[in-house]
Amino acid sequence: MNPEEKAGSLFASLRGFSDAPAPAAPPPSASPPRPEPAPAPFAPPSEGMSVLLERLARLEARGAEASGAAAAEARIAGLEKRLQEAQERAIASQIMLREREEAQKAAQRESESTLQAVNSQRRMDELDRQMKGNIESQRRRIEELEGKLLEASSSKTVSETAAAQKLIGEQLAQAQAELAWLKNALAALIEDRRVAAAEAQALRVELRYLKEAHDEGAKSRAAAAIEAEATRKELELLKSELTLVQRAVAQGEGVQRSAAKEAEDLRGELVRVNALAVGAEEAHVMAQAQMDETKARIEAADASARKEAARLAQNVEELREEMRRAAASHRASQISESAQREKTYRIMAESIEALKRKLDEMDAAAGDRLSQLQQSVERVQDESSGAQLDPLRAALDEKLKIAAERMSRFETEMRSLVLSRVLKLEEEARRMKKENE
């Protein structure tokens, strides 16, 4: 029997007593109400939390596995090292080409100086031939003069012979002076020719050496040009590979950042869910405390109502006894009996009205408290049933699924990309090795 039924039975007994001239004995006290079983303590959705934590751990594990991009970074470091070595080789080839070009220019200048020396030697040879021709002509002239002198000495007189000899002597002295000058000039010319011949021989040797150096430089330039072209191709290939790998790493970093952001969002959602669970548990504990307090108040009100009913029944019994005594002592006097009866009925009516008001107030307070308690219990039950957590769980499941799909797709793309790049680089290395062989 609940408190409302108790209050209704009390009101019915009081109304019956007020209507009847001789109220009956008070009804037997009802048995105390059995306490309702306490609701089970609030249990947070630990199973859903464990599932969320497990998925979050798997996502973090996949994020850790995605750190296999460190291998790609190591590969990038190797490619950058090879790129730097290729650039150094290209710079060394350019320096070698510049040195060979300078050597070629120096050889060209030496060749020009050698040609100038050869031309000078030719001019000296021509001058030598001219000097020899002059000497021969002077020699013939001297011989002619000697012949004329002999002829003059045999055919002419002494005076003529002396004059002719004097003239011929002068001419002969002049011719001998010219011949001596020509001999000296010829000796100087021969010496110059000998020096020029030695210089020409040295220049020929140097020219042959420079020609060989020029041929060797041409071969070296051709080899350096081939090597520079191969280095340039390798450099372009390495640049393209580096660009592709950097693009893939950037894409992987973007996916990793998005996965980390989703993991951070999931952590925030998990913290919010934990906060909601803690709040729901606190609300349930508070509602349980309020229910216990309300039950204690209801039991106290019930005990007070029972005491008040007992006191009222005792008062009624006393009034009945007093009425019997008044009826026995004042039978003779109708007026005084009527006055006493009215007084007794008035006192009883006032007591009954006061008791009714008190019971109505207690009933209203108990009803309000019960309605508040029921609302609190229903709200806590709704919160504990997980109705508010279902959308969060669905959103978390969807985010975990999307993050897992993105991580799997990123791992597949990274593996295929790195494998294809490694195969291409190995094929290029084998090709370059064959070309070098």
C-alpha positions as CSV (number, residue, x, y, z in Angstrom):
1,M,0.0,0.0,0.0
2,N,1.5,3.3,-1.1
3,P,1.2,6.6,0.9
4,E,-1.6,8.0,-1.4
5,E,-3.8,4.9,-0.6
6,K,-2.9,5.4,3.1
7,A,-3.9,9.0,3.0
8,G,-7.2,8.1,1.2
9,S,-8.1,5.4,3.8
10,L,-7.4,7.9,6.6
11,F,-9.6,10.6,4.9
12,A,-12.4,8.0,4.4
13,S,-12.3,6.9,8.0
14,L,-12.4,10.5,9.2
15,R,-15.3,11.3,6.9
16,G,-17.2,8.3,8.1
17,F,-16.6,9.3,11.7
18,S,-17.7,12.9,11.1
19,D,-20.9,11.6,9.4
20,A,-21.8,9.0,12.0
21,P,-23.2,10.2,15.4
22,A,-21.2,7.6,17.2
23,P,-17.9,7.0,15.5
24,A,-16.7,3.4,15.4
25,A,-13.4,2.3,16.7
26,P,-10.3,3.3,14.7
27,P,-9.3,0.9,11.9
28,P,-6.4,-1.4,12.7
29,S,-3.1,0.1,11.7
30,A,-1.9,-1.1,8.4
31,S,1.4,-3.0,8.1
32,P,4.4,-0.7,7.2
33,P,5.0,-0.5,3.5
34,R,7.7,-2.8,2.2
35,P,10.7,-0.8,0.9
36,E,10.9,-0.9,-2.9
37,P,14.0,-2.6,-4.2
38,A,16.8,-0.2,-4.8
39,P,17.7,0.2,-8.5
40,A,20.8,-1.2,-9.6
41,P,23.8,1.1,-9.4
42,F,24.6,3.0,-12.5
43,A,27.1,1.3,-14.7
44,P,28.8,3.4,-17.3
45,P,28.9,1.9,-20.8
46,S,32.3,0.3,-20.1
47,E,31.9,-2.1,-23.0
48,G,31.5,0.7,-25.5
49,M,34.4,2.5,-23.9
50,S,36.6,-0.5,-24.2
51,V,35.7,-0.9,-27.9
52,L,36.5,2.8,-28.5
53,L,39.8,2.5,-26.7
54,E,40.7,-0.7,-28.6
55,R,39.9,1.0,-31.9
56,L,41.9,4.0,-30.9
57,A,44.8,1.8,-29.9
58,R,44.6,0.1,-33.3
59,L,44.5,3.4,-35.1
60,E,47.6,4.6,-33.2
61,A,49.3,1.3,-34.0
62,R,48.6,1.8,-37.6
63,G,49.9,5.4,-37.3
64,A,53.1,3.9,-35.8
65,E,53.3,1.5,-38.7
66,A,52.8,4.4,-41.0
67,S,56.1,5.7,-39.6
68,G,57.6,3.3,-42.1
69,A,57.8,6.4,-44.2
70,A,61.1,6.8,-42.3
71,A,62.4,4.2,-44.8
72,A,61.2,6.4,-47.6
73,E,63.0,9.3,-45.9
74,A,66.2,7.3,-45.8
75,R,65.7,6.5,-49.4
76,I,65.3,10.2,-50.1
77,A,68.5,10.9,-48.1
78,G,70.3,8.3,-50.3
79,L,69.0,9.9,-53.5
80,E,70.0,13.4,-52.3
81,K,73.5,12.0,-51.6
82,R,73.7,10.5,-55.0
83,L,72.4,13.8,-56.5
84,Q,75.2,15.7,-54.6
85,E,77.8,13.3,-55.9
86,A,76.5,13.7,-59.4
87,Q,76.7,17.4,-59.1
88,E,80.2,17.2,-57.8
89,R,81.2,15.0,-60.7
90,A,79.6,17.5,-63.1
91,I,81.5,20.4,-61.5
92,A,84.8,18.4,-61.7
93,S,84.1,17.6,-65.4
94,Q,83.4,21.3,-66.1
95,I,86.7,22.3,-64.4
96,M,88.6,19.6,-66.4
97,L,87.0,20.9,-69.6
98,R,87.9,24.5,-68.8
99,E,91.5,23.4,-68.1
100,R,91.7,21.5,-71.3
101,E,90.3,24.5,-73.2
102,E,92.9,26.7,-71.7
103,A,95.7,24.2,-72.6
104,Q,94.3,24.1,-76.2
105,K,94.4,27.9,-76.4
106,A,98.0,27.8,-75.1
107,A,98.9,25.2,-77.7
108,Q,97.2,27.3,-80.4
109,R,99.3,30.3,-79.3
110,E,102.5,28.2,-79.4
111,S,101.5,26.9,-82.8
112,E,101.1,30.4,-84.1
113,S,104.5,31.4,-82.7
114,T,106.0,28.3,-84.3
115,L,104.5,29.3,-87.7
116,Q,105.9,32.8,-87.3
117,A,109.4,31.3,-86.6
118,V,109.1,29.0,-89.6
119,N,108.2,32.0,-91.8
120,S,111.1,33.9,-90.4
121,Q,113.4,30.9,-91.2
122,R,112.1,31.0,-94.7
123,R,112.9,34.7,-95.1
124,M,116.4,34.0,-93.7
125,D,116.9,31.2,-96.2
126,E,115.8,33.5,-99.0
127,L,118.3,36.2,-97.7
128,D,121.0,33.5,-97.6
129,R,120.4,32.6,-101.2
130,Q,120.6,36.3,-102.1
131,M,123.9,36.7,-100.3
132,K,125.4,33.6,-101.9
133,G,124.3,35.0,-105.3
134,N,126.0,38.3,-104.5
135,I,129.2,36.5,-103.4
136,E,129.3,34.5,-106.6
137,S,128.8,37.7,-108.7
138,Q,131.6,39.4,-106.9
139,R,133.9,36.4,-107.3
140,R,133.2,36.4,-111.1
141,R,133.9,40.1,-111.2
142,I,137.2,39.7,-109.4
143,E,138.2,36.9,-111.8
144,E,137.2,39.2,-114.7
145,L,139.4,42.0,-113.3
146,E,142.3,39.6,-112.9
147,G,141.9,38.5,-116.5
148,K,141.8,42.1,-117.6
149,L,144.9,42.8,-115.6
150,L,146.8,40.0,-117.2
151,E,145.7,41.1,-120.6
152,A,146.7,44.7,-119.9
153,S,150.1,43.6,-118.6
154,S,150.9,41.6,-121.8
155,S,149.6,44.0,-124.4
156,K,150.2,47.6,-123.2
157,T,153.1,49.7,-122.3
158,V,154.6,50.1,-118.9
159,S,152.9,53.5,-118.3
160,E,149.6,52.2,-119.3
161,T,150.3,49.1,-117.5
162,A,151.0,51.0,-114.3
163,A,147.9,53.1,-114.7
164,A,145.9,50.0,-115.5
165,Q,147.4,48.2,-112.6
166,K,146.7,51.1,-110.3
167,L,143.1,51.2,-111.5
168,I,142.8,47.5,-111.3
169,G,144.4,47.5,-107.8
170,E,141.9,50.0,-106.7
171,Q,139.0,48.0,-108.1
172,L,140.6,44.8,-106.7
173,A,140.9,46.4,-103.3
174,Q,137.3,47.6,-103.5
175,A,136.2,44.1,-104.6
176,Q,138.2,42.4,-101.8
177,A,136.7,44.8,-99.3
178,E,133.3,44.0,-100.6
179,L,134.2,40.3,-100.6
180,A,135.4,40.5,-97.0
181,W,132.1,42.3,-96.0
182,L,130.1,39.7,-97.8
183,K,132.1,36.9,-96.1
184,N,131.5,38.5,-92.7
185,A,127.8,38.9,-93.6
186,L,127.7,35.3,-94.8
187,A,129.3,34.0,-91.6
188,A,126.8,36.0,-89.5
189,L,124.0,34.8,-91.7
190,I,125.2,31.2,-91.4
191,E,125.3,31.6,-87.6
192,D,121.8,33.1,-87.6
193,R,120.6,30.3,-89.8
194,R,122.2,27.7,-87.5
195,V,120.4,29.3,-84.5
196,A,117.2,29.6,-86.5
197,A,117.5,25.9,-87.6
198,A,118.0,24.8,-83.9
199,E,115.0,26.9,-82.9
200,A,113.0,25.5,-85.8
201,Q,113.9,22.0,-84.7
202,A,112.9,22.7,-81.2
203,L,109.7,24.4,-82.4
204,R,108.9,21.3,-84.6
205,V,109.4,19.0,-81.6
206,E,107.2,21.3,-79.4
207,L,104.6,21.6,-82.2
208,R,104.5,17.8,-82.5
209,Y,104.1,17.6,-78.7
210,L,101.4,20.2,-78.8
211,K,99.6,18.4,-81.7
212,E,99.6,15.2,-79.7
213,A,98.4,17.1,-76.6
214,H,95.7,18.7,-78.8
215,D,94.6,15.3,-80.0
216,E,94.6,13.9,-76.5
217,G,92.7,17.0,-75.3
218,A,90.1,16.5,-78.1
219,K,89.7,12.8,-77.0
220,S,89.5,13.9,-73.4
221,R,86.9,16.5,-74.3
222,A,84.9,14.0,-76.2
223,A,85.0,11.6,-73.2
224,A,84.3,14.4,-70.8
225,A,81.3,15.5,-72.9
226,I,80.0,11.9,-73.0
227,E,80.5,11.6,-69.2
228,A,78.9,15.1,-68.7
229,E,75.9,14.0,-70.8
230,A,75.6,10.8,-68.8
231,T,75.9,12.7,-65.6
232,R,73.3,15.2,-66.7
233,K,70.9,12.4,-67.6
234,E,71.5,10.7,-64.3
235,L,71.1,14.1,-62.5
236,E,67.7,14.6,-64.3
237,L,66.6,11.1,-63.4
238,L,67.6,11.6,-59.8
239,K,65.8,14.9,-59.7
240,S,62.6,13.3,-61.1
241,E,62.9,10.4,-58.6
242,L,63.5,12.8,-55.8
243,T,60.5,14.9,-56.8
244,L,58.3,11.9,-57.0
245,V,59.4,10.5,-53.7
246,Q,59.1,14.0,-52.0
247,R,55.6,14.2,-53.4
248,A,54.7,10.8,-52.1
249,V,56.3,11.6,-48.7
250,A,54.3,14.9,-48.6
251,Q,51.1,13.0,-49.5
252,G,52.0,10.5,-46.7
253,E,52.6,13.2,-44.3
254,G,49.3,14.8,-45.2
255,V,47.5,11.5,-44.6
256,Q,49.5,11.0,-41.4
257,R,48.5,14.5,-40.2
258,S,44.9,13.8,-41.1
259,A,45.0,10.5,-39.2
260,A,46.6,12.2,-36.2
261,K,44.0,14.9,-36.3
262,E,41.2,12.2,-36.5
263,A,42.9,10.4,-33.6
264,E,43.0,13.6,-31.6
265,D,39.3,14.2,-32.4
266,L,38.6,10.7,-31.3
267,R,40.4,11.3,-28.1
268,G,38.4,14.5,-27.6
269,E,35.2,12.5,-28.3
270,L,36.3,9.8,-25.8
271,V,37.0,12.4,-23.2
272,R,33.6,14.0,-23.8
273,V,32.0,10.5,-23.6
274,N,33.9,9.8,-20.3
275,A,32.7,13.2,-19.0
276,L,29.1,12.4,-19.9
277,A,29.4,9.0,-18.3
278,V,30.9,10.5,-15.2
279,G,28.1,13.2,-15.2
280,A,25.5,10.5,-15.7
281,E,26.9,8.5,-12.9
282,E,27.0,11.5,-10.6
283,A,23.4,12.4,-11.5
284,H,22.4,8.8,-10.9
285,V,24.1,8.9,-7.5
286,M,22.5,12.2,-6.7
287,A,19.1,10.9,-7.8
288,Q,19.6,7.8,-5.7
289,A,20.4,10.0,-2.7
290,Q,17.3,12.1,-3.4
291,M,15.2,8.9,-3.7
292,D,16.6,7.7,-0.4
293,E,16.0,11.0,1.2
294,T,12.4,11.1,-0.2
295,K,11.8,7.6,1.0
296,A,13.0,8.6,4.5
297,R,10.8,11.7,4.4
298,I,7.8,9.6,3.2
299,E,8.4,7.0,6.0
300,A,8.8,9.9,8.5
301,A,5.6,11.4,7.2
302,D,3.9,8.0,7.3
303,A,5.0,7.5,10.9
304,S,3.9,11.0,11.8
305,A,0.5,10.4,10.1
306,R,0.2,7.2,12.1
307,K,1.0,8.9,15.3
308,E,-1.4,11.7,14.5
309,A,-4.1,9.2,13.6
310,A,-3.5,7.4,16.9
311,R,-3.6,10.7,18.7
312,L,-6.8,11.6,16.9
313,A,-8.4,8.2,17.7
314,Q,-7.4,8.7,21.3
315,N,-8.9,12.1,21.3
316,V,-12.1,10.7,19.7
317,E,-12.2,8.0,22.3
318,E,-11.7,10.6,25.0
319,L,-14.5,12.7,23.5
320,R,-16.8,9.6,23.4
321,E,-16.0,8.9,27.0
322,E,-16.6,12.5,27.9
323,M,-19.8,12.4,25.9
324,R,-20.9,9.3,27.8
325,R,-20.0,10.9,31.1
326,A,-21.8,14.1,30.0
327,A,-24.9,12.1,28.9
328,A,-24.9,10.2,32.2
329,S,-24.4,13.3,34.4
330,H,-26.6,15.7,32.6
331,R,-29.6,13.7,31.6
332,A,-31.9,15.8,33.5
333,S,-31.0,19.0,31.9
334,Q,-31.8,19.0,28.1
335,I,-30.5,22.5,27.6
336,S,-27.1,21.8,29.2
337,E,-26.9,18.5,27.4
338,S,-27.6,20.2,24.1
339,A,-25.0,22.9,24.8
340,Q,-22.4,20.3,25.8
341,R,-23.1,18.3,22.7
342,E,-22.7,21.3,20.5
343,K,-19.5,22.2,22.2
344,T,-18.2,18.6,21.8
345,Y,-19.2,18.4,18.2
346,R,-17.6,21.8,17.5
347,I,-14.3,20.8,19.2
348,M,-14.4,17.5,17.2
349,A,-15.2,19.3,14.0
350,E,-12.3,21.8,14.5
351,S,-9.9,18.9,15.3
352,I,-11.0,17.0,12.3
353,E,-10.6,20.0,10.0
354,A,-7.1,20.7,11.3
355,L,-6.2,17.1,10.8
356,K,-7.6,17.2,7.3
357,R,-5.6,20.3,6.4
358,K,-2.4,18.8,7.8
359,L,-3.0,15.5,5.9
360,D,-3.8,17.4,2.7
361,E,-0.5,19.4,3.1
362,M,1.4,16.2,3.8
363,D,-0.2,14.5,0.8
364,A,0.5,17.5,-1.6
365,A,4.2,17.6,-0.4
366,A,4.6,13.9,-0.8
367,G,3.0,13.9,-4.3
368,D,5.3,16.8,-5.4
369,R,8.3,15.0,-4.0
370,L,7.3,11.8,-5.7
371,S,6.8,13.5,-9.0
372,Q,10.2,15.2,-8.8
373,L,11.8,11.9,-7.8
374,Q,10.1,10.1,-10.7
375,Q,11.3,12.8,-13.1
376,S,14.8,12.5,-11.8
377,V,14.8,8.7,-12.0
378,E,13.4,8.8,-15.5
379,R,16.1,11.4,-16.6
380,V,18.9,9.3,-15.0
381,Q,17.5,6.2,-16.6
382,D,17.4,7.9,-20.0
383,E,21.0,9.1,-19.5
384,S,22.2,5.8,-18.3
385,S,20.4,3.9,-21.1
386,G,22.9,5.4,-23.6
387,A,20.4,7.3,-25.7
388,Q,22.8,10.3,-25.7
389,L,25.8,8.1,-26.4
390,D,24.5,6.3,-29.4
391,P,25.2,9.2,-31.9
392,L,28.6,9.7,-30.4
393,R,29.3,6.0,-30.7
394,A,28.1,5.9,-34.3
395,A,30.2,9.0,-35.2
396,L,33.3,7.5,-33.5
397,D,32.8,4.2,-35.4
398,E,32.4,6.0,-38.7
399,K,35.6,8.1,-38.1
400,L,37.5,5.0,-37.0
401,K,36.4,3.2,-40.2
402,I,37.4,6.2,-42.4
403,A,40.8,6.5,-40.7
404,A,41.5,2.8,-41.1
405,E,40.6,2.9,-44.8
406,R,42.8,5.9,-45.4
407,M,45.7,4.4,-43.5
408,S,45.4,1.1,-45.4
409,R,45.2,2.9,-48.8
410,F,48.2,5.1,-47.8
411,E,50.3,2.0,-46.9
412,T,49.4,0.3,-50.2
413,E,50.3,3.3,-52.3
414,M,53.5,3.9,-50.4
415,R,54.7,0.3,-50.8
416,S,53.9,0.2,-54.5
417,L,55.5,3.6,-55.1
418,V,58.7,2.8,-53.2
419,L,59.0,-0.6,-54.8
420,S,58.6,0.8,-58.4
421,R,61.2,3.5,-57.7
422,V,63.7,1.0,-56.3
423,L,63.2,-1.3,-59.3
424,K,63.8,1.7,-61.7
425,L,66.9,2.8,-59.8
426,E,68.3,-0.7,-59.9
427,E,67.6,-1.0,-63.6
428,E,69.3,2.4,-64.2
429,A,72.3,1.3,-62.1
430,R,72.7,-1.9,-64.2
431,R,72.4,0.0,-67.4
432,M,75.1,2.5,-66.3
433,K,77.4,-0.3,-65.2
434,K,77.0,-2.0,-68.6
435,E,77.8,1.3,-70.4
436,N,80.9,1.9,-68.2
437,E,82.1,-1.7,-68.9
